[in-house]
Amino acid sequence: MEQQQVSENVEQLRQRIQDACKKSNRSAAEIKVIAVTKYVSVETAQNAVAAGIIDLGENRLEGLMEKMEALGTKPAYHFIGALQSRKVKQFPAGISYIHSLDRTSLAKELDKRFKDKEQVNCFVQVNVSGEASKSGIEPDDVFDFIKDLKKYESLHIVGLMTMAPFEDDPEQTRPVFKQLREIRDRVKQENWSHAPCSELSMGMSNDFEVAIEEGATFIRIGTSLVGNEKMSE
Ligand SMILES: *Cc1c(COP(=O)(O)O)cnc(C)c1O
């Protein structure tokens, strides 16, 4: 996608974030935009960074490596996809956030990988909607899961992440986001040093306004920001 188009999209997105914040009495400064570049070229990702984006999201290790190699460490990188335990060894140290921590075996592998390095920021992925196709911890198990992560000293649990089901009417996703916030509030209250759990990674192109109204602090935007260059292949 051309620079000018990406810049226009960023501007439009900022305006929509502004409006959603106004509606819910929040400050736009609380909302961080992750540009999801999984379907676009290195060039388009570069255009996003030139347009003022500082957070990039990828859902595959290969894509992450490709963008990191080309763009260096100026942007912060977010891994937002399903992560196989056996691939954790290849994980680049320069990663800022992992949004898909969803099982103990993965926590164990990540802990090994990041031992003797800086702690790695993790979101625990929650399957709020209960759809079989979605990964994530069951809502009822999140509290105990996070409590037990204390023994993995390389992991810093910054918040919770979820994906809402796709709905033609984004209003339908509201209960999912609301429930994630309620679980977050309950964990946060514990003041666990390994899990401040203050962030909420929720909201995509189709539903980010509702997510913001329900407390999102990171929104993950692909299509409406940088497009989908794989669609025509
Ligand atoms: C692809 C993806 C997104 C972005 O989706 P869009 O609808 O293109 O904005 C967000 N989060 C995750 C986990 C994704 O895989």
The ligand as an ORCA input file, in Angstrom:
! r2SCAN-3c Opt
* xyz 0 1
  C      -5.152    -10.746     11.777
  C      -5.322    -10.429     13.187
  C      -5.768     -9.153     13.590
  C      -6.126     -8.033     12.621
  O      -7.307     -8.315     11.946
  P      -8.041     -7.235     11.015
  O      -9.446     -7.687     11.010
  O      -7.390     -7.335      9.682
  O      -7.876     -5.903     11.625
  C      -5.865     -8.923     14.957
  N      -5.572     -9.874     15.868
  C      -5.153    -11.100     15.512
  C      -4.839    -12.102     16.573
  C      -5.022    -11.423     14.168
  O      -4.607    -12.651     13.828
*
